[in-house]
Amino acid sequence: MSALAASVIRAARERGLSLGTAESCTGGLIAAALTDVPGSSSVVLGGVVSYAVAVKEALLEVPPEVIVEHGVVSEEVARAMARGARAGLRADLVVATTGVAGPGPSGDDPEGRVCFALTGAEGTLSVTVDFGALGRAEVRRRATDYALDMLLAALQP
């Protein structure tokens, strides 16, 4: 169990807020980190691993034109994923990831580029982080920690 994930769960419980995830390149690692924490079921509603574009469109209601215009690795897609998961899960806060874990680049996007979005009642924020060509496992680990940090920051009073 990660201390960071435990802090997120504790903060969500203290604020009475529910959590969800919409993951692509992290493949469910954020949800796994959160649900590794005993008692996490009191705040974690669920998560969607939307690795395929068709799943992003069908389950998370990401508009196809957003993907065509901005590319699947974009803050616009991450924001749409987060909003779609929040609506579907009815969660207070949802974090989303889409990116290139590697090995190697994907089109114009380099290995290690991950777009994050966090959505809640106050709106949606997004950011792109280039972790670099660190290898698939390390990019996914760092992206998971970054997403947990985003959740924790949003849960601070």
N, CA, C and O of each residue as an XYZ file, in Angstrom:
628
protein
N       0.841     -1.183      0.000
C       0.000      0.000      0.000
C       0.885      1.244      0.000
O       1.851      1.335      0.757
N       0.543      2.182     -0.845
C       1.298      3.421     -0.954
C       0.820      4.435      0.091
O      -0.379      4.605      0.314
N       1.780      5.096      0.717
C       1.445      6.138      1.697
C       0.690      7.276      1.018
O      -0.205      7.874      1.615
N       1.047      7.572     -0.222
C       0.375      8.635     -0.968
C      -1.094      8.281     -1.202
O      -1.975      9.112     -0.985
N      -1.357      7.058     -1.640
C      -2.736      6.616     -1.864
C      -3.522      6.640     -0.548
O      -4.687      7.038     -0.526
N      -2.890      6.218      0.536
C      -3.558      6.238      1.845
C      -3.914      7.667      2.238
O      -4.980      7.904      2.808
N      -3.042      8.613      1.942
C      -3.330     10.023      2.239
C      -4.510     10.530      1.426
O      -5.336     11.290      1.932
N      -4.593     10.112      0.169
C      -5.719     10.501     -0.682
C      -7.026      9.954     -0.101
O      -8.010     10.684      0.015
N      -7.031      8.685      0.257
C      -8.236      8.057      0.811
C      -8.651      8.757      2.109
O      -9.829      9.054      2.310
N      -7.693      9.012      2.975
C      -7.980      9.678      4.251
C      -8.574     11.076      4.014
O      -9.554     11.458      4.653
N      -7.969     11.832      3.090
C      -8.442     13.192      2.811
C      -9.846     13.166      2.193
O     -10.685     14.001      2.531
N     -10.100     12.227      1.303
C     -11.429     12.124      0.686
C     -12.481     11.777      1.742
O     -13.581     12.331      1.750
N     -12.120     10.854      2.627
C     -13.042     10.457      3.701
C     -13.338     11.652      4.608
O     -14.492     11.886      4.967
N     -12.295     12.412      4.983
C     -12.477     13.569      5.856
C     -13.355     14.643      5.218
O     -14.107     15.329      5.910
N     -13.258     14.786      3.887
C     -14.051     15.804      3.182
C     -15.402     15.272      2.732
O     -16.241     16.033      2.251
N     -15.618     13.957      2.886
C     -16.883     13.365      2.467
C     -17.075     13.338      0.966
O     -18.192     13.470      0.465
N     -15.955     13.163      0.241
C     -16.001     13.178     -1.220
C     -15.686     11.808     -1.804
O     -14.880     11.056     -1.257
N     -16.328     11.496     -2.914
C     -16.087     10.228     -3.604
C     -15.112     10.432     -4.756
O     -14.969     11.533     -5.288
N     -14.444      9.337     -5.129
C     -13.392      9.379     -6.136
C     -13.658      8.393     -7.262
O     -14.327      7.375     -7.082
N     -13.109      8.730     -8.439
C     -13.141      7.827     -9.575
C     -11.930      8.063    -10.456
O     -11.222      9.058    -10.302
N     -11.697      7.144    -11.380
C     -10.571      7.270    -12.305
C     -11.023      6.967    -13.730
O     -11.971      6.214    -13.957
N     -10.320      7.574    -14.677
C     -10.468      7.273    -16.102
C      -9.044      7.146    -16.629
O      -8.346      8.148    -16.780
N      -8.614      5.927    -16.906
C      -7.207      5.693    -17.212
C      -7.007      5.082    -18.592
O      -7.780      4.239    -19.048
N      -5.947      5.538    -19.233
C      -5.515      4.924    -20.478
C      -4.117      4.358    -20.257
O      -3.974      3.165    -19.990
N      -3.094      5.184    -20.362
C      -1.714      4.680    -20.285
C      -1.358      4.073    -18.932
O      -0.441      3.255    -18.852
N      -2.049      4.446    -17.887
C      -1.769      3.872    -16.567
C      -2.494      2.546    -16.352
O      -2.214      1.843    -15.382
N      -3.404      2.200    -17.226
C      -4.000      0.874    -17.247
C      -4.630      0.387    -15.955
O      -4.636     -0.815    -15.690
N      -5.155      1.284    -15.153
C      -5.795      0.884    -13.906
C      -4.905      0.962    -12.678
O      -5.335      0.606    -11.581
N      -3.674      1.420    -12.844
C      -2.747      1.488    -11.706
C      -3.193      2.494    -10.644
O      -2.949      2.288     -9.455
N      -3.841      3.575    -11.066
C      -4.306      4.567    -10.092
C      -5.419      3.952     -9.248
O      -5.395      4.037     -8.020
N      -6.387      3.337     -9.909
C      -7.475      2.681     -9.185
C      -6.935      1.581     -8.286
O      -7.407      1.411     -7.161
N      -5.948      0.831     -8.771
C      -5.354     -0.240     -7.966
C      -4.678      0.335     -6.730
O      -4.818     -0.212     -5.636
N      -3.938      1.445     -6.893
C      -3.261      2.062     -5.747
C      -4.283      2.519     -4.711
O      -4.093      2.322     -3.511
N      -5.362      3.127     -5.182
C      -6.388      3.604     -4.251
C      -7.079      2.445     -3.541
O      -7.306      2.503     -2.332
N      -7.413      1.400     -4.280
C      -8.167      0.292     -3.678
C      -7.280     -0.675     -2.908
O      -7.785     -1.601     -2.273
N      -5.970     -0.478     -2.954
C      -5.066     -1.231     -2.079
C      -5.196     -0.770     -0.626
O      -4.789     -1.478      0.294
N      -5.759      0.411     -0.430
C      -5.889      0.989      0.906
C      -7.118      0.386      1.598
O      -8.227      0.471      1.071
N      -6.927     -0.218      2.765
C      -8.082     -0.747      3.489
C      -9.114      0.344      3.755
O      -8.765      1.454      4.156
N     -10.360      0.027      3.533
C     -11.426      0.987      3.746
C     -11.674      1.924      2.583
O     -12.515      2.819      2.674
N     -10.951      1.729      1.487
C     -11.096      2.628      0.338
C     -12.483      2.559     -0.287
O     -12.897      3.486     -0.983
N     -13.197      1.475     -0.045
C     -14.533      1.342     -0.639
C     -15.502      2.408     -0.112
O     -16.570      2.615     -0.689
N     -15.134      3.075      0.969
C     -16.000      4.141      1.484
C     -15.937      5.396      0.619
O     -16.806      6.260      0.736
N     -14.930      5.518     -0.244
C     -14.801      6.718     -1.073
C     -14.556      6.436     -2.552
O     -14.882      7.281     -3.387
N     -14.001      5.291     -2.905
C     -13.713      4.992     -4.306
C     -14.937      4.331     -4.930
O     -15.359      3.253     -4.511
N     -15.500      4.999     -5.942
C     -16.692      4.466     -6.601
C     -16.337      3.522     -7.742
O     -17.065      2.564     -8.003
N     -15.222      3.783     -8.426
C     -14.835      2.916     -9.536
C     -13.893      3.615    -10.475
O     -13.470      4.748    -10.246
N     -13.573      2.910    -11.542
C     -12.681      3.453    -12.549
C     -12.929      2.781    -13.883
O     -13.465      1.675    -13.959
N     -12.521      3.484    -14.941
C     -12.643      2.961    -16.292
C     -11.249      2.944    -16.908
O     -10.564      3.966    -16.942
N     -10.834      1.778    -17.393
C      -9.598      1.681    -18.164
C     -10.018      1.727    -19.631
O     -10.574      0.770    -20.170
N      -9.739      2.849    -20.249
C     -10.168      3.075    -21.630
C      -8.947      3.119    -22.537
O      -8.564      4.172    -23.047
N      -8.355      1.962    -22.722
C      -7.136      1.871    -23.513
C      -7.412      2.140    -24.990
O      -6.621      2.805    -25.660
N      -8.510      1.636    -25.488
C      -8.858      1.808    -26.894
C      -9.661      3.089    -27.102
O     -10.436      3.503    -26.239
N      -9.461      3.705    -28.263
C     -10.208      4.912    -28.610
C     -11.707      4.628    -28.584
O     -12.478      5.464    -28.114
N     -12.133      3.477    -29.075
C     -13.555      3.137    -29.106
C     -14.155      3.129    -27.702
O     -15.317      3.495    -27.528
N     -13.385      2.722    -26.707
C     -13.867      2.708    -25.328
C     -13.954      4.137    -24.785
O     -14.891      4.475    -24.062
N     -12.981      4.965    -25.135
C     -13.036      6.373    -24.723
C     -14.320      7.012    -25.248
O     -14.998      7.752    -24.535
N     -14.640      6.713    -26.510
C     -15.832      7.296    -27.120
C     -17.118      6.697    -26.542
O     -18.050      7.433    -26.215
N     -17.174      5.369    -26.414
C     -18.418      4.704    -26.006
C     -18.720      4.840    -24.520
O     -19.836      5.204    -24.149
N     -17.748      4.555    -23.671
C     -18.002      4.555    -22.229
C     -17.803      5.911    -21.569
O     -18.506      6.258    -20.619
N     -16.850      6.670    -22.072
C     -16.547      7.962    -21.446
C     -17.116      9.135    -22.231
O     -16.985     10.289    -21.823
N     -17.747      8.834    -23.357
C     -18.382      9.847    -24.197
C     -17.428     10.950    -24.651
O     -17.795     12.123    -24.723
N     -16.181     10.540    -24.959
C     -15.232     11.483    -25.545
C     -15.672     11.699    -26.996
O     -15.754     10.736    -27.759
N     -15.954     12.934    -27.385
C     -16.393     13.173    -28.759
C     -15.303     12.801    -29.769
O     -14.150     13.203    -29.611
N     -15.660     12.040    -30.797
C     -14.660     11.642    -31.796
C     -13.924     12.830    -32.407
O     -12.738     12.734    -32.722
N     -14.626     13.949    -32.575
C     -13.986     15.116    -33.175
C     -12.884     15.690    -32.285
O     -11.932     16.284    -32.790
N     -13.001     15.523    -30.977
C     -11.941     15.975    -30.065
C     -10.688     15.133    -30.287
O      -9.575     15.659    -30.303
N     -10.872     13.844    -30.455
C      -9.735     12.951    -30.706
C      -9.101     13.271    -32.057
O      -7.876     13.325    -32.166
N      -9.919     13.481    -33.082
C      -9.401     13.791    -34.419
C      -8.653     15.120    -34.407
O      -7.566     15.232    -34.974
N      -9.237     16.123    -33.760
C      -8.646     17.460    -33.778
C      -7.391     17.575    -32.924
O      -6.434     18.239    -33.322
N      -7.382     16.937    -31.755
C      -6.293     17.153    -30.804
C      -5.373     15.952    -30.633
O      -4.267     16.095    -30.111
N      -5.805     14.787    -31.058
C      -5.026     13.570    -30.845
C      -5.402     12.932    -29.524
O      -5.835     13.608    -28.591
N      -5.230     11.618    -29.457
C      -5.638     10.887    -28.256
C      -4.787     11.266    -27.044
O      -5.263     11.207    -25.911
N      -3.533     11.653    -27.277
C      -2.662     12.116    -26.191
C      -2.729     13.637    -26.169
O      -1.908     14.329    -26.770
N      -3.732     14.131    -25.458
C      -3.943     15.578    -25.386
C      -4.706     15.907    -24.101
O      -5.414     15.069    -23.543
N      -4.542     17.124    -23.661
C      -5.279     17.568    -22.484
C      -6.773     17.620    -22.765
O      -7.585     17.388    -21.870
N      -7.136     17.926    -24.008
C      -8.557     17.966    -24.365
C      -9.208     16.597    -24.179
O     -10.317     16.498    -23.654
N      -8.520     15.546    -24.608
C      -9.050     14.194    -24.437
C      -9.057     13.811    -22.959
O     -10.022     13.215    -22.481
N      -8.001     14.145    -22.238
C      -7.953     13.838    -20.802
C      -9.115     14.511    -20.072
O      -9.750     13.897    -19.215
N      -9.393     15.774    -20.411
C     -10.509     16.480    -19.771
C     -11.839     15.807    -20.100
O     -12.684     15.636    -19.221
N     -12.026     15.429    -21.357
C     -13.267     14.757    -21.750
C     -13.401     13.407    -21.053
O     -14.499     13.032    -20.642
N     -12.299     12.675    -20.916
C     -12.327     11.395    -20.200
C     -12.749     11.605    -18.752
O     -13.596     10.875    -18.237
N     -12.162     12.600    -18.097
C     -12.475     12.868    -16.691
C     -13.941     13.247    -16.526
O     -14.619     12.757    -15.622
N     -14.420     14.112    -17.393
C     -15.825     14.537    -17.299
C     -16.777     13.369    -17.554
O     -17.788     13.218    -16.869
N     -16.439     12.543    -18.550
C     -17.286     11.395    -18.860
C     -17.342     10.401    -17.718
O     -18.407      9.869    -17.402
N     -16.194     10.149    -17.095
C     -16.165      9.227    -15.955
C     -16.897      9.816    -14.769
O     -17.587      9.094    -14.048
N     -16.762     11.108    -14.555
C     -17.462     11.739    -13.423
C     -18.969     11.619    -13.596
O     -19.688     11.327    -12.640
N     -19.442     11.842    -14.804
C     -20.876     11.721    -15.065
C     -21.344     10.275    -14.901
O     -22.382     10.015    -14.292
N     -20.576      9.347    -15.446
C     -20.978      7.950    -15.384
C     -20.890      7.347    -13.996
O     -21.758      6.573    -13.590
N     -19.843      7.701    -13.271
C     -19.647      7.154    -11.923
C     -20.391      7.954    -10.857
O     -20.631      7.461     -9.755
N     -20.750      9.172    -11.189
C     -21.345     10.106    -10.226
C     -20.402     10.347     -9.044
O     -20.817     10.400     -7.886
N     -19.127     10.489     -9.378
C     -18.094     10.727     -8.368
C     -17.884     12.228     -8.198
O     -18.112     13.011     -9.119
N     -17.449     12.609     -7.011
C     -17.156     14.020     -6.753
C     -15.889     14.477     -7.453
O     -15.839     15.582     -7.992
N     -14.867     13.634     -7.448
C     -13.583     13.952     -8.081
C     -13.145     12.784     -8.952
O     -13.206     11.628     -8.534
N     -12.703     13.095    -10.163
C     -12.175     12.064    -11.061
C     -10.867     12.556    -11.651
O     -10.748     13.709    -12.065
N      -9.889     11.663    -11.683
C      -8.627     11.948    -12.337
C      -8.529     11.060    -13.578
O      -8.952      9.904    -13.567
N      -7.957     11.630    -14.655
C      -7.819     10.903    -15.915
C      -6.389     11.000    -16.436
O      -5.682     11.980    -16.201
N      -5.982      9.942    -17.158
C      -4.659      9.926    -17.784
C      -4.767      9.398    -19.207
O      -5.535      8.478    -19.489
N      -3.986      9.997    -20.095
C      -3.803      9.479    -21.443
C      -2.396      9.860    -21.870
O      -1.976     11.003    -21.687
N      -1.670      8.911    -22.435
C      -0.290      9.219    -22.785
C       0.414      8.066    -23.458
O      -0.203      7.105    -23.917
N       1.744      8.194    -23.503
C       2.602      7.203    -24.149
C       3.572      6.649    -23.117
O       4.536      7.316    -22.740
N       3.316      5.438    -22.666
C       4.206      4.805    -21.695
C       5.449      4.238    -22.368
O       6.495      4.108    -21.732
N       5.342      3.903    -23.636
C       6.485      3.355    -24.356
C       6.435      1.846    -24.417
O       5.464      1.252    -23.948
N       7.419      1.220    -24.962
C       8.666      1.851    -25.415
C       8.477      2.607    -26.724
O       7.673      2.229    -27.577
N       9.234      3.674    -26.852
C       9.235      4.471    -28.065
C       8.063      5.417    -28.145
O       7.140      5.367    -27.332
N       8.115      6.296    -29.157
C       7.053      7.283    -29.334
C       5.811      6.654    -29.970
O       5.831      5.513    -30.432
N       4.745      7.433    -29.977
C       3.509      7.053    -30.661
C       3.134      8.231    -31.547
O       2.631      9.242    -31.057
N       3.372      8.112    -32.832
C       3.149      9.244    -33.733
C       4.068     10.380    -33.362
O       5.285     10.212    -33.278
N       3.473     11.550    -33.140
C       4.253     12.742    -32.784
C       4.519     12.844    -31.286
O       5.263     13.718    -30.844
N       3.914     11.957    -30.510
C       4.049     12.032    -29.056
C       5.202     11.164    -28.567
O       5.253      9.970    -28.863
N       6.123     11.758    -27.824
C       7.283     10.994    -27.348
C       6.935     10.075    -26.180
O       5.965     10.294    -25.454
N       7.744      9.058    -26.026
C       7.624      8.195    -24.849
C       7.724      9.054    -23.598
O       8.585      9.927    -23.494
N       6.844      8.797    -22.667
C       6.886      9.522    -21.398
C       5.960     10.710    -21.323
O       5.837     11.319    -20.260
N       5.293     11.071    -22.430
C       4.338     12.191    -22.376
C       3.001     11.672    -21.852
O       2.436     10.717    -22.386
N       2.510     12.319    -20.798
C       1.229     11.934    -20.214
C       0.404     13.202    -19.973
O       0.896     14.183    -19.415
N      -0.847     13.160    -20.404
C      -1.783     14.249    -20.163
C      -2.704     13.824    -19.031
O      -3.242     12.716    -19.034
N      -2.877     14.707    -18.076
C      -3.689     14.462    -16.882
C      -4.850     15.451    -16.858
O      -4.734     16.574    -17.349
N      -5.955     15.025    -16.288
C      -7.063     15.946    -16.023
C      -7.694     15.552    -14.701
O      -7.728     14.380    -14.327
N      -8.187     16.550    -14.014
C      -8.900     16.349    -12.747
C     -10.170     17.173    -12.838
O     -10.130     18.363    -13.153
N     -11.292     16.536    -12.562
C     -12.552     17.267    -12.620
C     -13.356     17.060    -11.358
O     -13.354     15.985    -10.759
N     -14.042     18.116    -10.970
C     -14.887     18.102     -9.776
C     -15.886     19.234     -9.868
O     -16.047     19.842    -10.926
N     -16.547     19.517     -8.784
C     -17.583     20.549     -8.757
C     -17.045     21.931     -9.133
O     -17.778     22.760     -9.672
N     -15.764     22.175     -8.848
C     -15.180     23.493     -9.131
C     -14.699     23.634    -10.561
O     -14.244     24.708    -10.953
N     -14.791     22.559    -11.360
C     -14.332     22.630    -12.740
C     -13.292     21.571    -13.047
O     -13.091     20.621    -12.291
N     -12.640     21.765    -14.180
C     -11.666     20.791    -14.669
C     -10.341     21.480    -14.925
O     -10.285     22.560    -15.512
N      -9.277     20.836    -14.474
C      -7.938     21.334    -14.785
C      -7.173     20.221    -15.464
O      -7.452     19.037    -15.272
N      -6.190     20.629    -16.273
C      -5.388     19.636    -16.983
C      -3.956     20.101    -17.108
O      -3.651     21.290    -17.013
N      -3.080     19.127    -17.324
C      -1.655     19.413    -17.447
C      -1.016     18.285    -18.261
O      -1.480     17.145    -18.241
N       0.051     18.628    -18.972
C       0.836     17.641    -19.692
C       2.211     17.574    -19.052
O       2.846     18.600    -18.808
N       2.666     16.357    -18.782
C       3.983     16.146    -18.185
C       4.790     15.233    -19.105
O       4.313     14.181    -19.531
N       6.013     15.651    -19.403
C       6.935     14.811    -20.162
C       7.916     14.186    -19.177
O       8.876     14.826    -18.748
N       7.660     12.926    -18.826
C       8.527     12.226    -17.892
C       9.829     11.786    -18.554
O      10.820     11.547    -17.864
N       9.841     11.676    -19.871
C      11.013     11.236    -20.603
C      10.968      9.738    -20.868
O      10.083      9.024    -20.397
N      11.939      9.294    -21.630
C      12.025      7.883    -22.030
C      12.641      7.065    -20.893
O      13.812      6.686    -20.937
N      11.828      6.807    -19.887
C      12.294      6.121    -18.680
C      11.983      4.638    -18.696
O      12.360      3.910    -17.777
N      11.297      4.187    -19.735
C      10.822      2.810    -19.775
C       9.375      2.755    -19.335
O       8.922      3.567    -18.528
N       8.658      1.785    -19.878
C       7.219      1.660    -19.676
C       6.810      1.631    -18.200
O       5.928      2.383    -17.787
N       7.431      0.788    -17.426
C       7.050      0.631    -16.014
C       7.267      1.924    -15.230
O       6.427      2.306    -14.415
N       8.383      2.590    -15.474
C       8.689      3.811    -14.722
C       7.771      4.958    -15.122
O       7.333      5.720    -14.260
N       7.471      5.097    -16.404
C       6.538      6.140    -16.839
C       5.179      5.921    -16.187
O       4.565      6.866    -15.690
N       4.710      4.681    -16.188
C       3.407      4.383    -15.589
C       3.422      4.619    -14.077
O       2.440      5.113    -13.522
N       4.513      4.277    -13.411
C       4.623      4.501    -11.966
C       4.595      5.993    -11.655
O       3.882      6.435    -10.755
N       5.372      6.759    -12.402
C       5.414      8.206    -12.147
C       4.082      8.879    -12.474
O       3.652      9.799    -11.779
N       3.443      8.411    -13.533
C       2.141      8.967    -13.891
C       1.108      8.664    -12.801
O       0.275      9.511    -12.480
N       1.163      7.480    -12.247
C       0.253      7.108    -11.161
C       0.472      8.007     -9.959
O      -0.488      8.526     -9.389
N       1.720      8.197     -9.569
C       2.024      9.072     -8.434
C       1.595     10.511     -8.700
O       1.096     11.192     -7.804
N       1.791     10.968     -9.928
C       1.407     12.331    -10.275
C      -0.106     12.504    -10.144
O      -0.584     13.504     -9.609
N      -0.844     11.520    -10.637
C      -2.306     11.571    -10.550
C      -2.772     11.556     -9.090
O      -3.693     12.284     -8.721
N      -2.138     10.733     -8.273
C      -2.477     10.704     -6.837
C      -2.165     12.041     -6.183
O      -2.927     12.511     -5.337
N      -1.051     12.657     -6.567
C      -0.713     13.987     -6.050
C      -1.767     15.021     -6.446
O      -2.116     15.895     -5.652
N      -2.270     14.917     -7.676
C      -3.322     15.838     -8.123
C      -4.576     15.679     -7.262
O      -5.176     16.663     -6.829
N      -4.958     14.428     -7.025
C      -6.124     14.183     -6.172
C      -5.913     14.740     -4.776
O      -6.794     15.405     -4.231
N      -4.744     14.469     -4.191
C      -4.470     14.943     -2.845
C      -4.516     16.464     -2.766
O      -5.087     17.025     -1.830
N      -3.919     17.126     -3.739
C      -3.934     18.596     -3.751
C      -5.373     19.128     -3.832
O      -5.708     20.112     -3.172
N      -6.205     18.490     -4.623
C      -7.598     18.924     -4.763
C      -8.400     18.686     -3.488
O      -9.407     19.354     -3.253
N      -7.963     17.748     -2.674
C      -8.671     17.399     -1.438
C      -8.225     18.233     -0.241
O      -8.797     18.113      0.843
N      -7.220     19.068     -0.425
C      -6.749     19.900      0.676
C      -7.726     21.032      0.907
O      -8.249     21.609     -0.047
N      -7.980     21.359      2.182
C      -8.936     22.445      2.481
C      -8.411     23.802      2.024
O      -9.087     24.816      2.199
